[in-house]
């Protein structure tokens, strides 16, 4: 199992608004059966840490390319994402292996 985290660096003052858009996108992915429930979190500058960041995080059994044969990104997701496109300065994706009891190294 993997944790997948997409990070968005957004324009100053846009983190909360973009987090709302990201939540909408994730709900549409989930409704289409393409993703597990996601967590969205952000820092608009009111707490320590990287400012103007929005994080979208979900789990997946396998890591798959979005360009794989047969994958169709729902139009509703594209439409939701388009609303915030001009708010995003940069984005990247991070992958982590989720620790489970079966993966424990007790030796």
N, C-alpha and C positions, 0 to 999 in steps of 0.2 A: 504494500500500500504506500502511496506517495502523497505528500502535501505539495500542492502547486500554489504558488503565490505570484500574482501579477501585481506589480508596483507601478503606480502612476505618479509622476511629478507633475503637479498642476500649477497654474498661475496663482500668484498670491491672492488670497481671499476666496479661492474657488474650491478648497478641499471639501467642505461640507456639501456643497452643491454637487460636486462630482461624485462624492460618496453616495449620494441619493441616486444618481444616474447609474452607478456601478451596481447598487442594490437592485435596481430595476432590471438591468442586464442579466444579473445572476438569477433572478426569479424567472426570467424568460428562458434561460438555458435549462433550469431545473424543470420547468413546466414542459419543455420539449423532450425531457428525458436524457439530456446530454451531459448533465453535471449533477454532482451531489450538492446538497445544501452548502452555501458559501457563507463565510463571515466577511464583512466589510468593516474596515476600521480606518481611521484617518487622523491626521494631525494638522490642524489649521494654524498652529503657532501658539496655542494656549497651554501646551504642555511641553516638557522637555523632549528632545528628539528631533528628528528630521522634520522640518516644516514643509507644509504644502505637499504632503504625501497622502495618497489613498492606496490602501491595500485590499486586494480581493483574494481570498484564500479558500481553497476547497480541497477535498481528497479525491483520489482516483486509484483504482486497482492497478492500472498500467498507464504509462506515459505514451500518448499517441500524438502524432503530427496532426495539426489542423488541416494539412494539405493531403491527408490520406484519401484514397479512393472512397467515394461514397459519402464522405462527410459533407454535410450541408449546414452551414451556419444559418439558423433561423432568421428570416427577414425581420422579425420583431426585435431580435437582439441587435441587428445592424441598425435598425431605426433608433433604438434606445441609445446606442453608442454614438450615433451621429450627432445627437443633441449636445454632447459634451466634447466633441472632437477639438474644438478651438480652445478648450480649457487646458488641454494636455500639452506639456512641454516635452516630456520624454516618458517612455514606459519600457519595462523589461519584465521578464518572467524568471522565476526561481523555482527549482525543484529540490525536494528533500525527501529522503526515505523516512517513513513513519516508523518509529520504534514500536514493536509489538512483543509480547512474551515469546513468541516463536523465534524471534530474531535475537534473543538475549544471548550474550556471550558471557557465560558464567565461569570461564575457565582460565 
